[in-house]
Amino acid sequence: MARRPRRNHSPAFKAKVALAALKGDKTMSELATQFDVHPNQ
């Protein structure tokens, strides 16, 4: 099983995810799926 290469997220991407999380209209699981990140991130 091949491992996926480690991804580095840009500050703009992190800000977009943070703003979406602060809105509060979606659950963490939904946000993780939308932005293709692990829910614990």
C-alpha positions as CSV (number, residue, x, y, z in Angstrom):
1,M,0.0,0.0,0.0
2,A,1.6,3.3,-1.2
3,R,1.6,6.2,1.2
4,R,0.2,9.5,0.1
5,P,2.9,12.3,0.0
6,R,2.8,14.8,2.8
7,R,0.9,17.9,1.8
8,N,1.8,21.5,2.8
9,H,-1.2,23.8,3.0
10,S,-0.9,27.5,2.1
11,P,-1.8,30.2,4.5
12,A,-4.7,31.2,2.2
13,F,-6.1,27.6,2.3
14,K,-5.8,27.5,6.1
15,A,-7.6,30.8,6.4
16,K,-10.4,29.6,4.1
17,V,-10.9,26.5,6.2
18,A,-10.8,28.5,9.5
19,L,-13.4,30.9,8.3
20,A,-15.7,28.1,7.2
21,A,-15.3,26.5,10.6
22,L,-16.1,29.7,12.4
23,K,-19.3,30.1,10.4
24,G,-20.6,27.1,12.3
25,D,-23.1,26.0,9.6
26,K,-21.4,22.6,8.9
27,T,-20.0,19.9,11.2
28,M,-16.2,19.2,11.4
29,S,-16.8,16.0,9.4
30,E,-18.5,17.9,6.6
31,L,-15.8,20.5,6.5
32,A,-13.1,17.8,6.4
33,T,-14.8,16.1,3.5
34,Q,-15.3,19.4,1.7
35,F,-11.6,20.5,2.0
36,D,-10.1,17.0,1.8
37,V,-8.4,17.0,5.1
38,H,-8.5,14.7,8.2
39,P,-11.2,15.6,10.7
40,N,-8.7,16.0,13.5
41,Q,-6.8,18.6,11.6
